[in-house]
Amino acid sequence: MRSNRGLIAFILIAIVFMAVASRCFRLVGADVETVTGCYLVRVRPGVAVTQGEALGLNWVRLWTDSQKAAEDVYQGLTDAAEPCYVMHTQEDPAATVNDPLAPQQWALAKANVPSAWDVTKGGGKVVVVVFDTGLDISHPDLISKYFGGKSFIQSPTTYTDQNGHGSHTTGTIAAATNNFVGVAGIAYNTKVSIAQVLNAQGSGDTGGIAQAINEATNAIPPGWQAIYNFSLGCECPPPQVLIDAIANAYAHDIVIVAAAGSLAVQYPEAGGTAFELCLPLATPSPVEPPTDA
């Protein structure tokens, strides 16, 4: 798997530009948003899940009046509990310009991507799993790019993007290129898989996101290298349910990428948690479109 590192590094160039418009796992803030009545508990190893929704790695999502009530469901046989925090897509107002294609087009030149295409255009047994708002599967730039998918917010087989953020992210990574349509994808011979974890408003809870991570980790085809892309964040403490899911994915040799820095927010110290296993991608200095864009 590690022999794919050169190709993986190139694909990561695609994801870095989502940092200009997104942030991932912003974990510290005053405005903590949770799903009313939704709580997550981690039952001890060997305890059967008899109530609630199993999310993987012994985590269960329960709907009840309080966190204590959720813990009481398993009568003290839990070792962690937390609310279902809400995560959102994150857009940088400064990235909005009059020309809607400018954020994509100037970035290619700035990163010298055309020269990189002389080396590789992606491809091989590498799949990027995009955890976002879904995909516009009818878009001519995207219709041939996805390697299956699943929704964790609606019918499992219906992951159509009703927000736009997920399609934008996927297009930046791997949009069909040299087809006289839309924009160029940076690693345009690479396949993507879709995990729809955010709804039409760009929001989703940490339980669903963790469930998606766990299922994806168990579903990577043998011989393939996976990259997980997250362009989402929340004003919340580090969710233990995500820390567990990320640590498990990392243990399975999966590259985990988190956009960071677009809103001038310092990436918080992870305190030795699994968030240190994420690769935070951001430009080394503020990036602005050219004045003639």
VOSE-996640 format. One record per atom (N, C-alpha, C): residue number from 1; y, x, z. Coordinates in steps of 0.001 Angstrom, whole numbers, padded with zeros to 6 digits. Each point is the difference from the previous one (the first is absolute). Last residue first. Layout:
BEGIN
REC   i   north    east      up
REC NUM       Y       X       Z
...
This chain:
BEGIN
REC   i   north    east      up
REC 293  038250 -008599 -011773
REC 293 -001152 -000902 -000147
REC 293  000466 -001392 -000412
REC 292  002542  004219  000979
REC 292  000045 -000636 -001312
REC 292 -001157 -000959 -000217
REC 291  000538  002591  004002
REC 291  001215 -000804 -000122
REC 291  000087 -000704 -001346
REC 290 -004752  001148  002364
REC 290  001087  000696 -000670
REC 290  001196 -000920 -000205
REC 289 -003173 -001127  004124
REC 289 -000074 -000025 -001451
REC 289  001146  000790 -000605
REC 288 -001765  001433  004811
REC 288  000832 -001033 -000602
REC 288 -000207  000005 -001502
REC 287 -002236  001913  004989
REC 287 -000095 -000029 -001449
REC 287  000830 -001152 -000524
REC 286 -000419  003369  004737
REC 286  000295 -001295 -000594
REC 286  000029  000067 -001509
REC 285 -003100  003558  002089
REC 285  001399 -000313  000260
REC 285  000290 -001352 -000636
REC 284 -004403  001702 -000132
REC 284  000531  000897  001019
REC 284  001462 -000236  000338
REC 283 -003536 -003941 -001508
REC 283  000728  001077 -000644
REC 283  000660  000878  001050
REC 282 -004566 -002507  001105
REC 282  001404 -000339 -000177
REC 282  000667  001167 -000697
REC 281 -005058 -001804  002307
REC 281  000647  000524 -001186
REC 281  001435 -000498 -000078
REC 280 -004335  000810  003709
REC 280  001259 -000704 -000244
REC 280  000732  000631 -001175
REC 279 -005251 -000367  001627
REC 279  000885  000914 -000694
REC 279  001294 -000742 -000282
REC 278 -003790 -000809  004090
REC 278  000687 -000480 -001193
REC 278  000816  001131 -000607
REC 277 -002283  000443  004126
REC 277 -000906  000196 -001111
REC 277  000583 -000539 -001297
REC 276  002056 -000495  004292
REC 276  000183  001368 -000463
REC 276 -000919  000320 -001172
REC 275 -000301 -004087  002313
REC 275  001088 -000023 -000973
REC 275  000345  001404 -000470
REC 274 -003263 -001023  003464
REC 274 -000490  000122 -001371
REC 274  001119 -000071 -001023
REC 273  001344  001733  004863
REC 273 -000809 -001106 -000500
REC 273 -000396  000258 -001438
REC 272  002916  002695  003020
REC 272 -001397  000374 -000106
REC 272 -000886 -001114 -000516
REC 271  004784 -000479  000406
REC 271 -000588  000204  001316
REC 271 -001474  000311 -000044
REC 270  003519 -000841 -003503
REC 270 -001142 -000895  000158
REC 270 -000714  000209  001326
REC 269  005316  000512 -001711
REC 269 -001144  000781  000439
REC 269 -001151 -000948  000291
REC 268  003638 -001654 -003562
REC 268 -000217  000212  001428
REC 268 -001175  000914  000278
REC 267  003676 -000140 -004038
REC 267 -001414 -000313  000145
REC 267 -000394  000306  001434
REC 266  005041 -001401 -001436
REC 266 -000860  001124  000303
REC 266 -001433 -000463  000147
REC 265  003698 -002279 -003143
REC 265 -000616 -000194  001308
REC 265 -000930  001169  000262
REC 264  002661 -001278 -004068
REC 264  000593  000972  000925
REC 264 -000477 -000208  001423
REC 263 -001675 -002298 -003916
REC 263  001101 -000662  000684
REC 263  000655  000892  001045
REC 262 -003774  001385 -002716
REC 262  000962 -000571 -000936
REC 262  001200 -000616  000691
REC 261 -004163  002341  001844
REC 261  001300  000658 -000110
REC 261  001032 -000695 -000844
REC 260 -005535 -000324 -000624
REC 260  000832  000197  001187
REC 260  001370  000518 -000400
REC 259 -005412 -001966 -001622
REC 259  001375  000266 -000400
REC 259  000885  000066  001230
REC 258 -005299  001084 -000235
REC 258  000973 -000918  000575
REC 258  001391  000397 -000453
REC 257 -005743  000852 -000938
REC 257  001378  000307 -000371
REC 257  000934 -001073  000534
REC 256 -005315  002330  000289
REC 256  000817 -001119  000475
REC 256  001467  000364 -000174
REC 255 -005358  001366 -001754
REC 255  001375  000482  000104
REC 255  000906 -001188  000300
REC 254 -005422  000701  001179
REC 254  000981 -000746 -000781
REC 254  001390  000567  000264
REC 253 -004571  001047  001945
REC 253  000535  000872 -001047
REC 253  000994 -000713 -000911
REC 252 -002214 -001672  004109
REC 252 -000772 -000219 -001219
REC 252  000616  000731 -001195
REC 251  002088  000027  004249
REC 251 -001320  000574  000249
REC 251 -000920 -000167 -001200
REC 250  004230 -002041 -000072
REC 250  000150  001452 -000109
REC 250 -001344  000688  000199
REC 249  000173 -004625  000716
REC 249  000141  000318 -001423
REC 249  000100  001505 -000217
REC 248 -000055 -001531  004440
REC 248 -001306 -000199 -000626
REC 248  000050  000331 -001494
REC 247  004011  000081  002455
REC 247 -000859  001107  000419
REC 247 -001376 -000106 -000654
REC 246  002997 -003547 -000677
REC 246  000419  001193 -000729
REC 246 -000871  001198  000360
REC 245 -000682 -004056  002306
REC 245 -000381 -000151 -001403
REC 245  000344  001244 -000809
REC 244  001309 -000237  004591
REC 244 -001452  000089 -000140
REC 244 -000421 -000044 -001464
REC 243  004539 -000653  000971
REC 243 -000373  001379  000331
REC 243 -001506  000182 -000177
REC 242  001750 -004316 -000392
REC 242  000217  000807 -001199
REC 242 -000355  001454  000243
REC 241 -000306 -002987  003598
REC 241 -000937 -000465 -001006
REC 241  000152  000786 -001300
REC 240  003002  000662  003642
REC 240 -001281  000687  000179
REC 240 -001010 -000411 -001062
REC 239  005431  000111 -000508
REC 239 -001102 -000947  000208
REC 239 -001337  000743  000088
REC 238  005139  001598  001320
REC 238 -001134  000364 -000864
REC 238 -001181 -000948  000228
REC 237  004724 -002143  000994
REC 237 -000707  001174  000503
REC 237 -001152  000354 -000948
REC 236  004066 -002491 -002270
REC 236 -001004 -000287  001027
REC 236 -000569  001307  000543
REC 235  002686 -002053 -004242
REC 235  000727  000411  001196
REC 235 -000906 -000287  001194
REC 234 -001717  001101 -005195
REC 234  000355 -001008  000990
REC 234  000825  000640  001111
REC 233 -002080  000644 -005643
REC 233  000382  000505  001318
REC 233  000328 -001126  000955
REC 232 -001896  001980 -005406
REC 232  000315 -001109  000900
REC 232  000325  000568  001376
REC 231 -002345  001746 -004276
REC 231  001452 -000077 -000111
REC 231  000459 -001207  000811
REC 230 -004685  003270 -000899
REC 230  000656 -001005  000834
REC 230  001506  000101 -000192
REC 229 -005079  001756 -002351
REC 229  001460 -000008 -000043
REC 229  000551 -001167  000820
REC 228 -004778  003265 -000667
REC 228  000582 -001239  000500
REC 228  001519  000124 -000019
REC 227 -004377  002350 -002759
REC 227  001315  000221  000591
REC 227  000519 -001354  000448
REC 226 -005195  002286 -001434
REC 226  000972 -001079  000189
REC 226  001285  000531  000611
REC 225 -004585  001731 -003080
REC 225  001000  000382  000989
REC 225  001041 -001109  000084
REC 224 -005495 -000042 -001607
REC 224  001411 -000220 -000276
REC 224  000855  000517  001150
REC 223 -004893 -000096 -000107
REC 223  000503  000955 -000977
REC 223  001462 -000154 -000359
REC 222 -002455 -004273  001889
REC 222 -000464  001387  000178
REC 222  000520  000900 -001113
REC 221  002889 -004347  001291
REC 221 -001251  000340 -000693
REC 221 -000409  001450  000261
REC 220  002744 -003187  003454
REC 220  000279  001025 -001003
REC 220 -001302  000406 -000682
REC 219  000579 -003242  003734
REC 219 -000304 -000431 -001366
REC 219  000264  001060 -001063
REC 218  000895  000071  004913
REC 218 -001440 -000240 -000157
REC 218 -000403 -000266 -001445
REC 217  004559  000591  001179
REC 217 -000694  001241  000349
REC 217 -001504 -000149 -000198
REC 216  002747 -003803 -000525
REC 216  000150  000936 -001111
REC 216 -000776  001287  000270
REC 215  000190 -003221  003427
REC 215 -000854 -000442 -001100
REC 215  000087  000950 -001188
REC 214  002809  000846  003707
REC 214 -001398  000182  000363
REC 214 -000943 -000409 -001135
REC 213  004676 -000713 -000500
REC 213 -000315  001428  000015
REC 213 -001488  000209  000262
REC 212  001594 -004396  000284
REC 212 -000012  000478 -001386
REC 212 -000359  001480 -000072
REC 211  000612 -001930  004244
REC 211 -001222 -000519 -000615
REC 211 -000123  000507 -001439
REC 210  003964  000971  002292
REC 210 -001116  000799  000496
REC 210 -001316 -000449 -000615
REC 209  003773 -002556 -000982
REC 209  000116  001318 -000633
REC 209 -001145  000899  000441
REC 208  000397 -004246  002015
REC 208 -000433 -000093 -001395
REC 208  000049  001326 -000721
REC 207  001664 -000164  004413
REC 207 -001425 -000285 -000011
REC 207 -000551 -000063 -001416
REC 206  004667  000491  000801
REC 206 -000746  001245  000130
REC 206 -001505 -000221  000023
REC 205  003330 -003437 -002651
REC 205 -000235  000459  001367
REC 205 -000933  001194  000039
REC 204  003902 -001637 -003764
REC 204 -001405 -000153  000329
REC 204 -000254  000577  001381
REC 203  004104 -001109 -004281
REC 203 -000390  000177  001397
REC 203 -001508 -000170  000164
REC 202  003156 -000806 -003915
REC 202 -000134  001429  000276
REC 202 -000441  000307  001415
REC 201  000482 -004332 -002340
REC 201  001220  000445  000670
REC 201 -000049  001490  000339
REC 200 -003738 -002147 -001964
REC 200  001104 -000140 -000955
REC 200  001327  000416  000592
REC 199 -004114  002202  002474
REC 199  000135 -001278 -000698
REC 199  001210 -000019 -000930
REC 198 -003542  004081  001712
REC 198  001330 -000548  000250
REC 198  000187 -001238 -000871
REC 197 -003902  002701 -000257
REC 197  000126 -000161  001451
REC 197  001362 -000565  000397
REC 196 -003636  001209 -004291
REC 196  001175 -000829  000264
REC 196  000050 -000312  001495
REC 195 -002205  003890 -003181
REC 195 -000246 -000665  001282
REC 195  001264 -000781  000343
REC 194 -002285  002557 -004661
REC 194  001049 -000774  000657
REC 194 -000510 -000598  001306
REC 193 -000857  004546 -003482
REC 193 -000654 -001172  000598
REC 193  001018 -000686  000893
REC 192  000186  003615 -004569
REC 192  000432 -000430  001332
REC 192 -000874 -001172  000452
REC 191 -000154  004526 -003786
REC 191 -000252 -001383  000356
REC 191  000514 -000289  001407
REC 190  001707  003794 -003876
REC 190 -000684 -000246  001272
REC 190 -000167 -001499  000232
REC 189  002431  002402 -003567
REC 189 -001420 -000160 -000304
REC 189 -000837 -000309  001242
REC 188  004803  000856  000090
REC 188 -000279 -001251 -000693
REC 188 -001434 -000147 -000490
REC 187  003395  002265  003441
REC 187 -001397  000406 -000211
REC 187 -000680 -001125 -000776
REC 186  004515 -000646  000407
REC 186 -000038  001456  000145
REC 186 -001413  000537 -000204
REC 185  002149 -004378 -002495
REC 185 -000650  000337  001259
REC 185 -000163  001507  000096
REC 184  003815 -002936 -002808
REC 184 -001109  000950 -000036
REC 184 -000573  000181  001393
REC 183  002444 -004644 -001950
REC 183  000295  001349  000456
REC 183 -001236  000876 -000128
REC 182  000882 -004519 -003028
REC 182  000357  000292  001389
REC 182  000334  001451  000275
REC 181 -002376 -000590 -004536
REC 181  000225 -001116  000918
REC 181  000427  000550  001350
REC 180 -001698  002435 -003996
REC 180  001249 -000671 -000381
REC 180  000303 -001216  000880
REC 179 -003597  003402  000389
REC 179 -000376 -001308 -000557
REC 179  001224 -000832 -000369
REC 178 -000699  004415  002469
REC 178 -000052  000142 -001467
REC 178 -000466 -001292 -000663
REC 177 -001423 -000141  004909
REC 177  001095  000797 -000562
REC 177 -000258  000237 -001495
REC 176 -001427 -003198  004792
REC 176 -000385  000443 -001340
REC 176  001213  000634 -000681
REC 175 -000110  000126  005323
REC 175  000263 -000926 -001106
REC 175 -000474  000590 -001320
REC 174 -000313  001665  004894
REC 174 -000969  000056 -001096
REC 174  000258 -000980 -001129
REC 173  002858  001055  004135
REC 173 -001138  000898  000074
REC 173 -000726  000103 -001333
REC 172  003618 -002990  000476
REC 172  000499  001356  000185
REC 172 -001153  000999 -000010
REC 171 -001082 -004563 -000102
REC 171  000542  000477 -001266
REC 171  000545  001405  000093
REC 170 -001493 -002157  003913
REC 170 -001125  000319 -000873
REC 170  000482  000540 -001334
REC 169  003264 -001555  003022
REC 169 -000661  001187  000528
REC 169 -001124  000452 -000924
REC 168  002136 -004030 -001040
REC 168  000906  001129 -000216
REC 168 -000639  001302  000470
REC 167 -002259 -003984  000881
REC 167 -000072  000310 -001428
REC 167  000900  001187 -000344
REC 166  000124 -001655  004415
REC 166 -001278  000638 -000283
REC 166 -000144  000385 -001460
REC 165  003878 -002417  001383
REC 165 -000020  001357  000548
REC 165 -001303  000733 -000332
REC 164  000962 -004704 -001081
REC 164  000458  001002 -000953
REC 164 -000121  001423  000494
REC 163 -001281 -004891  001507
REC 163  001190  000648  000552
REC 163  000592  001012 -000970
REC 162 -004192 -002516 -000331
REC 162  001066 -001003 -000011
REC 162  001296  000545  000585
REC 161 -005078  001726 -002243
REC 161  001220  000393  000704
REC 161  001059 -001085 -000145
REC 160 -005543 -000469 -000048
REC 160  001178  000017 -000862
REC 160  001252  000252  000826
REC 159 -004957 -000312  001068
REC 159  000940  000967  000554
REC 159  001224  000163 -000902
REC 158 -004809 -002860  000955
REC 158  001320 -000299 -000562
REC 158  001034  000925  000629
REC 157 -004678 -000299  001276
REC 157  000023  000431 -001399
REC 157  001334 -000254 -000678
REC 156 -000867 -001208  004675
REC 156 -000323  001421 -000196
REC 156  000101  000489 -001438
REC 155  003088 -003909  002112
REC 155 -001362  000048 -000530
REC 155 -000346  001438 -000375
REC 154  003812  000471  003041
REC 154 -000300 -001266 -000648
REC 154 -001448  000073 -000482
REC 153  001856  003623  002360
REC 153  000955 -001004  000462
REC 153 -000223 -001363 -000646
REC 152 -002180  004280 -000941
REC 152 -000265 -000208  001416
REC 152  000989 -000999  000600
REC 151 -002221  001496 -005190
REC 151  001109 -000475  000812
REC 151 -000460 -000210  001431
REC 150 -001750  003444 -004196
REC 150 -000307 -001097  000922
REC 150  001262 -000373  000756
REC 149 -002165  003059 -004733
REC 149  000919 -000218  001112
REC 149 -000459 -001159  000863
REC 148 -000864  003520 -004903
REC 148 -000376 -001026  000956
REC 148  001006 -000145  001118
REC 147  000995  003190 -003073
REC 147 -001431  000262  000198
REC 147 -000522 -000997  001037
REC 146  004535  000433 -003662
REC 146 -000543 -000218  001334
REC 146 -001531  000016 -000003
REC 145  003108  000559 -003897
REC 145  000087  001106  000951
REC 145 -000781 -000220  001287
REC 144  001205 -002686 -004201
REC 144 -001171  000874 -000196
REC 144 -000151  001038  001106
REC 143  003627 -003220 -000086
REC 143 -001212 -000780 -000205
REC 143 -001245  000872 -000121
REC 142  004891  001210  000488
REC 142 -000910  000077  001145
REC 142 -001375 -000591 -000257
REC 141  003913  000083 -003019
REC 141 -000045  001365  000516
REC 141 -001071  000181  001080
REC 140  000925 -004300 -001977
REC 140 -000630  000907 -000976
REC 140 -000053  001453  000453
REC 139 -000228 -004403  003236
REC 139  001020  000889 -000558
REC 139 -000648  000991 -000955
REC 138 -002252 -003351  002797
REC 138  000266 -000365 -001390
REC 138  001009  000933 -000659
REC 137 -001398  000163  004683
REC 137 -001108  000423 -000851
REC 137  000194 -000374 -001466
REC 136  002942  001100  004442
REC 136  000180 -000897 -001138
REC 136 -001039  000390 -001048
REC 135 -000548  000900  005416
REC 135  000233  000537 -001337
REC 135  000218 -001130 -000997
REC 134  000413  001070  005831
REC 134 -000869 -000427 -001080
REC 134  000426  000589 -001329
REC 133  002054  000966  004300
REC 133  000139 -001437 -000222
REC 133 -000883 -000526 -001124
REC 132 -001419  004467  002714
REC 132  001354 -000502 -000252
REC 132 -000059 -001509 -000230
REC 131 -002911  004811  000087
REC 131  000070 -001045  001029
REC 131  001404 -000582 -000034
REC 130 -003274  002926 -003513
REC 130  001379 -000363  000313
REC 130 -000018 -001179  000968
REC 129 -003359  004221 -001777
REC 129 -000019 -001350  000570
REC 129  001414 -000311  000496
REC 128 -002186  003505 -003796
REC 128  001070 -000208  000970
REC 128 -000071 -001446  000478
REC 127 -003766  003627 -002266
REC 127  000567 -001344  000039
REC 127  001056 -000053  001099
REC 126 -003244  003628 -003220
REC 126  001008 -000140  001046
REC 126  000556 -001407 -000088
REC 125 -003199  002906 -002952
REC 125 -000513 -000915  001027
REC 125  000927 -000007  001214
REC 124  001997  001062 -004940
REC 124 -001128  000475  000772
REC 124 -000432 -001031  001021
REC 123  005175  000240 -001602
REC 123 -001315 -000339 -000503
REC 123 -001105  000593  000858
REC 122  005342  001673 -001277
REC 122 -000824 -000762  000918
REC 122 -001361 -000266 -000609
REC 121  003045  002652 -002230
REC 121  000616 -001330  000034
REC 121 -000762 -000906  000961
REC 120  000863  005708 -000845
REC 120 -000862 -001149  000245
REC 120  000819 -001277 -000022
REC 119  001695  004255 -001665
REC 119 -001128  000459  000817
REC 119 -000996 -001125  000225
REC 118  004097 -000676 -002303
REC 118 -000708  001004 -000797
REC 118 -001232  000513  000717
REC 117  003029 -002985  002127
REC 117 -000933 -000688 -000892
REC 117 -000737  000966 -000919
REC 116  003524  001467  002850
REC 116 -001264 -000176  000722
REC 116 -001034 -000693 -000881
REC 115  004397  000434 -001580
REC 115 -000700  001289 -000047
REC 115 -001340 -000084  000711
REC 114  002775 -003823  000129
REC 114 -000507  000257 -001354
REC 114 -000708  001348 -000140
REC 113  002121 -001179  004227
REC 113 -001301 -000597 -000269
REC 113 -000475  000235 -001434
REC 112  003930  001425  003086
REC 112 -000587  000763 -001103
REC 112 -001397 -000513 -000357
REC 111  003310 -001779  003220
REC 111 -001224  000627  000493
REC 111 -000699  000828 -001078
REC 110  003975 -002375 -001043
REC 110  000341  000778  001184
REC 110 -001220  000744  000545
REC 109 -000448 -003065 -003651
REC 109  000619  001264 -000384
REC 109  000270  000877  001205
REC 108 -001734 -004274  000814
REC 108 -000963  000775 -000777
REC 108  000575  001356 -000383
REC 107  002759 -003209  002161
REC 107 -000913  000693  000913
REC 107 -001006  000850 -000764
REC 106  003137 -002925 -002183
REC 106  000587  001285  000404
REC 106 -000948  000783  000887
REC 105 -001426 -004347 -001482
REC 105  000160  000958 -001078
REC 105  000584  001337  000447
REC 104 -000689 -003859  003035
REC 104 -001222  000599 -000503
REC 104  000276  001157 -000966
REC 103  003632 -002450  001901
REC 103 -000754  000654  001073
REC 103 -001311  000620 -000467
REC 102  002745 -002524 -003198
REC 102  000486  001328  000391
REC 102 -000803  000650  001127
REC 101 -000366 -004552 -002044
REC 101 -000974  001044 -000332
REC 101  000426  001387  000473
REC 100  002717 -004069  000520
REC 100 -001234 -000107  000783
REC 100 -001017  001082 -000302
REC  99  005484 -000059 -000074
REC  99 -001069  000150 -000975
REC  99 -001347 -000017  000727
REC  98  003815 -000385  002655
REC  98  000165 -001010 -001037
REC  98 -001120  000053 -001032
REC  97 -001200  001628  004926
REC  97  001081  000345 -000928
REC  97  000047 -001056 -001087
REC  96 -002385  001317  005105
REC  96  000282 -001071 -000932
REC  96  001204  000379 -000859
REC  95 -001733  002567  003723
REC  95 -000793  000223 -001200
REC  95  000255 -001071 -001060
REC  94  001929  000011  004439
REC  94  000653  001009 -000837
REC  94 -000755  000241 -001289
REC  93 -001658 -002930  003475
REC  93  001068 -000584 -000806
REC  93  000663  000999 -000941
REC  92 -005094  000076  001740
REC  92  001238  000721  000272
REC  92  001107 -000590 -000858
REC  91 -004820 -002180  001981
REC  91  000813  000360 -001150
REC  91  001286  000662  000447
REC  90 -005327 -001408  001750
REC  90  001319  000468  000409
REC  90  000751  000493 -001222
REC  89 -004427 -003464  001751
REC  89  000520  000937 -000980
REC  89  001392  000394  000448
REC  88 -002965 -001525  003996
REC  88  000735 -000478 -001168
REC  88  000113  001103 -001042
REC  87 -002906 -001850  004892
REC  87  000495  001078 -000847
REC  87  000615 -000597 -001256
REC  86 -001424 -001649  005347
REC  86  000320 -000345 -001376
REC  86  000544  001230 -000714
REC  85 -003610 -000579  004382
REC  85  001350  000346 -000435
REC  85  000171 -000348 -001474
REC  84 -003293 -001747  003979
REC  84 -000007  000205 -001445
REC  84  001438  000279 -000426
REC  83 -001536  001301  005046
REC  83  000368 -001115 -000877
REC  83 -000277  000341 -001461
REC  82 -003088  002242  003785
REC  82  001393  000064 -000439
REC  82  000317 -001223 -000827
REC  81 -004146  003078  003051
REC  81  000517 -001295 -000431
REC  81  001466  000158 -000372
REC  80 -005014  002778  001687
REC  80  001345  000061 -000562
REC  80  000402 -001405 -000434
REC  79 -004247  000884  001973
REC  79  000658  001224  000456
REC  79  001369  000210 -000642
REC  78 -003937 -004190  001522
REC  78  000898  000582 -000999
REC  78  000600  001277  000563
REC  77 -002833 -003558  002160
REC  77 -000787  000914 -000831
REC  77  000824  000561 -001152
REC  76  001254 -003438  003453
REC  76  000117  001386  000443
REC  76 -000769  001005 -000825
REC  75 -000080 -004743 -001129
REC  75 -000282  000176  001429
REC  75 -000046  001473  000437
REC  74  001110 -002362 -004344
REC  74 -001177  000875  000103
REC  74 -000211  000505  001425
REC  73  003565 -002922 -000890
REC  73 -001045 -000589 -000837
REC  73 -001288  000808  000108
REC  72  004165  001332  002029
REC  72 -000926 -000765  000823
REC  72 -001125 -000627 -000813
REC  71  003629  002330 -002079
REC  71 -000904  000934  000680
REC  71 -001057 -000746  000800
REC  70  003337 -002580 -002024
REC  70 -000842  000608 -001033
REC  70 -001003  000972  000626
REC  69  003240 -001920  002764
REC  69 -001005 -000996 -000363
REC  69 -000946  000543 -001066
REC  68  003647  002644  001236
REC  68 -000993 -000050  001082
REC  68 -001102 -001000 -000322
REC  67  003672  000288 -002913
REC  67 -000864  001169 -000142
REC  67 -001079  000005  001071
REC  66  001857 -004770 -001401
REC  66  000564  001236  000527
REC  66 -000976  001148 -000229
REC  65 -000774 -004537 -001649
REC  65  001338 -000163  000574
REC  65  000646  001312  000422
REC  64 -003560 -000237 -004162
REC  64 -000002 -000542  001341
REC  64  001417  000027  000562
REC  63 -003510  001762 -004189
REC  63  001173 -000866  000078
REC  63 -000043 -000703  001339
REC  62 -002204  004927 -002139
REC  62 -000142 -001260  000728
REC  62  001320 -000770 -000031
REC  61 -002985  004489 -002322
REC  61  001264 -000752  000008
REC  61 -000257 -001375  000608
REC  60 -002525  005095  000497
REC  60 -000135 -001437 -000211
REC  60  001394 -000631  000038
REC  59 -002879  005206 -000398
REC  59  001224 -000770  000208
REC  59 -000228 -001462 -000397
REC  58 -003130  003900 -000402
REC  58 -000037 -000743  001269
REC  58  001269 -000801  000286
REC  57 -000884  002334 -004184
REC  57  000232  000977  001063
REC  57  000155 -000678  001362
REC  56  000652 -003543 -003660
REC  56 -000579  001320 -000168
REC  56  000385  000915  001145
REC  55  001037 -004726 -000410
REC  55  000831  000763 -000921
REC  55 -000594  001366 -000324
REC  54 -001412 -005360  001884
REC  54 -000301  001429  000067
REC  54  000767  000740 -001091
REC  53  001244 -004737  002550
REC  53 -000301  000593 -001307
REC  53 -000212  001496  000143
REC  52 -000875 -004132  003855
REC  52  001041  000700 -000720
REC  52 -000522  000603 -001293
REC  51 -003570 -000675  003776
REC  51  001179 -000825 -000213
REC  51  001055  000843 -000705
REC  50 -004206  001855  000928
REC  50 -000414 -001409 -000006
REC  50  001167 -000958 -000213
REC  49 -001782  005415 -000335
REC  49  001198 -000800 -000274
REC  49 -000437 -001442 -000170
REC  48 -002500  003995  002996
REC  48 -000051 -000859 -001177
REC  48  001299 -000795 -000132
REC  47 -000867  004949  002306
REC  47  000327 -001390  000324
REC  47  000030 -000826 -001287
REC  46 -000698  004803  000044
REC  46 -001186 -000766  000359
REC  46  000260 -001441  000354
REC  45  003952  003504  000586
REC  45 -001161  000158 -000891
REC  45 -001210 -000770  000510
REC  44  004729 -001944  001419
REC  44 -000729  001236  000227
REC  44 -001208  000090 -000938
REC  43  004463 -002649 -001456
REC  43 -001112 -000163  000927
REC  43 -000751  001320  000126
REC  42  005194 -001329 -001273
REC  42 -001093  000875 -000407
REC  42 -001106 -000127  001040
REC  41  004244 -003425 -001793
REC  41 -000699  000669  001096
REC  41 -001079  000892 -000601
REC  40  004811 -003018 -001388
REC  40 -001100  000862 -000418
REC  40 -000621  000640  001227
REC  39  003193 -004739 -001351
REC  39 -000231  001196  000815
REC  39 -001243  000732 -000493
REC  38  003814 -004431 -000957
REC  38 -000996  000891 -000602
REC  38 -000115  001276  000837
REC  37  003224 -003741  000590
REC  37 -001350 -000415  000330
REC  37 -001108  000883 -000531
REC  36  004589  000564 -002355
REC  36 -000156 -000863  001170
REC  36 -001452 -000416  000188
REC  35  001729  004580 -002212
REC  35 -000478 -001298 -000465
REC  35 -000281 -000862  001229
REC  34  003807  004004 -000017
REC  34 -001434 -000250  000113
REC  34 -000330 -001375 -000569
REC  33  004117  004174  000383
REC  33 -000367 -001304 -000542
REC  33 -001515 -000151  000066
REC  32  004307  003101  002254
REC  32 -001441 -000095 -000186
REC  32 -000340 -001418 -000442
REC  31  004423  003208  000366
REC  31 -000350 -001350 -000429
REC  31 -001484 -000077 -000324
REC  30  002174  004098  001354
REC  30  000271 -000981  001043
REC  30 -000526 -001387 -000362
REC  29 -002217  004868 -001537
REC  29  001196 -000785 -000229
REC  29  000126 -001086  001053
REC  28 -003659  003762 -002486
REC  28  000835 -000068  001187
REC  28  001246 -000814 -000310
REC  27 -003511  001160 -003213
REC  27 -000674 -000542  001171
REC  27  000885 -000195  001217
REC  26 -000770  000466 -005635
REC  26  001124  000227  000899
REC  26 -000350 -000715  001300
REC  25 -002836  000457 -004174
REC  25 -000289  000241  001402
REC  25  001230  000454  000770
REC  24  001031  000319 -004884
REC  24 -001309 -000401  000473
REC  24 -000158  000350  001461
REC  23  003953 -001113 -004174
REC  23 -000370  000814  001134
REC  23 -001348 -000486  000504
REC  22  003278 -000165 -004923
REC  22 -000882 -000556  001019
REC  22 -000122  000930  001180
REC  21  002358  000840 -004234
REC  21  000223 -001431  000184
REC  21 -000784 -000599  001151
REC  20 -000150  004634 -001165
REC  20  001398 -000268 -000279
REC  20  000329 -001469  000255
REC  19 -004420  001628  000311
REC  19  000779  000324  001197
REC  19  001479 -000240 -000218
REC  18 -003212 -000373 -003440
REC  18  000092 -001226  000765
REC  18  000770  000245  001288
REC  17 -001051  003570 -002853
REC  17  001202 -000716 -000397
REC  17  000097 -001371  000633
REC  16 -003780  002895  000658
REC  16  001182  000494  000705
REC  16  001239 -000791 -000368
REC  15 -004337 -000657 -002072
REC  15  000231 -000743  001225
REC  15  001280  000439  000683
REC  14 -001515  002189 -003935
REC  14  000343 -001388 -000289
REC  14  000400 -000738  001256
REC  13 -001641  004353  000361
REC  13  001370  000018 -000522
REC  13  000454 -001429 -000286
REC  12 -004462  000851  001241
REC  12  000914 -000200  001118
REC  12  001454  000064 -000440
REC  11 -003525  000964 -003013
REC  11  000142 -001438  000219
REC  11  000989 -000273  001127
REC  10 -001116  004463 -000842
REC  10  000828 -000544 -001073
REC  10  000223 -001493  000193
REC   9 -002880  002226  002961
REC   9  001379  000415  000236
REC   9  000925 -000557 -001062
REC   8 -004634 -000680 -000512
REC   8  000553 -000826  001070
REC   8  001464  000346  000241
REC   7 -002402  002632 -003006
REC   7  000291 -001308 -000567
REC   7  000623 -000911  001035
REC   6 -001462  004164  001493
REC   6  001089  000174 -000952
REC   6  000427 -001307 -000608
REC   5 -003761  000102  002964
REC   5  001300  000091  000677
REC   5  001156  000182 -000966
REC   4 -005067 -000609 -000426
REC   4  000977 -000852 -000672
REC   4  001414  000195  000525
REC   3 -003955  002081  001806
REC   3  000327  000620 -001273
REC   3  001015 -000805 -000784
REC   2 -002003 -001401  004176
REC   2  001213  000779  000150
REC   2  000380  000711 -001290
REC   1 -004069 -002585  000349
REC   1  001207 -000816  000000
REC   1  001265  000856  000000
